[in-house]
Amino acid sequence: MKLSFDYAAALFKEEPVRRFGTHLLAIIREAVRHPEEKIGLLHILDQHEQIERLEKKAEGQTNRHEPFPVQFSRQAKETPDAIAVMDHQRKLTYRELEDMSYALSCELKKRGVRERTNCGARSFTALSMSLSPCLV
């Protein structure tokens, strides 16, 4: 099985994209081998990555990924004028998208919407809208 990605090299480093592709292939292979297994329980790390994670854990290093909003805010600060999303009618930069996101969060909070914690998992209010860059 072969997989290839087209991505904006100005925005993404090659190594994380390559690792994502490797993990995606591993998920597909494992899902085919074990169709009854839940996706979240499939093994996607190769032996090297498993050892690396165990070593980091033994050293007390956390290997948790930053939440998406933190990653997005950092990207917006690093490349505010880069295109974040677009469709056939409109392009939005990271700065514009972050500003819109902030305005939406303020409006939702003003209307009483709050983030809740349930058994360690976040639950959010779902909104139904047409798909567009503004939705992101």
Secondary structure, 3 states (H helix, E strand, C coil): CCCCCCCCCCCCCHHHHHHHHHHHHHHHHHHHHCCCCCHHHCCCCCHHHHHHHHHHHHCCCCCCCCCHHHHHHHHHHHCCCCEEEECCCCEEEHHHHHHHHHHHHHHHHHCCCCCEEECCEEECCCCCCCCCCCCC
